[in-house]
Amino acid sequence: MDLASFHSFWTVLTVVAFILLVVWAWSGRQERNFNEAAQIPLRDSPAVTTDTSADAAAVKENGHE
């Protein structure tokens, strides 16, 4: 196989992979998953606690001060 044949084969392979990816992404079965993923940035993040007294107590119990 010469270099030109390899390049032709590689081009056809990548075009077919791209077409399969587009078909998968636009299939109706993926719509629910993509809608859920689209809502991730809009969700409220859990509250971050700044109370370190529990952490300090755990450190004292382990003897690592």
N, C-alpha and C positions, 0 to 999 in steps of 0.2 A: 504494500500500500504506500503510495507516494504521499508527499506532503499536501498536495492539492486535494486528493481524495479524503485525507484525514480532516482537512478544514471543511470540506463539503459535508462529511458525515457529522462533524461536531455542530455545524450550523443547523442542519436538519434536526438533530437531537435537541438542541436548545430551543428551537422554534416549537417543536412538539411539546416539550416540557412547559414552555410558556403558555401554550394553548390549553394544556391540561390544568394548569394552575388557575387560569382565568375561568374555565368551566367550573372548577371546584369552588372558587370564590363566589361566583354568581349563582350557584345552585341554591334552590329553595331550602334545602336541608340545613344550610349554614346560617340562614337569616337570624334565627333565634340566638345563636352563639355570638354573632356579630353585634346584634342589638344589645345584648348583655355587656359585651366588651365596650361598646360605645358609651355606656352609662357609668363605667368605672370612675372616670375623672369627676363626675358630678356627685358621687356619693360622699356623705360626710365621713370624715376619718374618725376613728375612735378617739376619745379624749385622752390626752397624755397627762398622766399624773406626775406632779413634781414632788410628791411626798417621798422623801428618802429615808424616813424613820424606819420603815420595814427593811430597807436595804442595810442600814446601819446596824440594826439588831441582828441581821443574818451574819454580817461581818464579825460582830462581837462574839456570836455563838461559835463561829468557826475558828476564832482566835487569830484572825488576820486583820490587825488594826494598822 
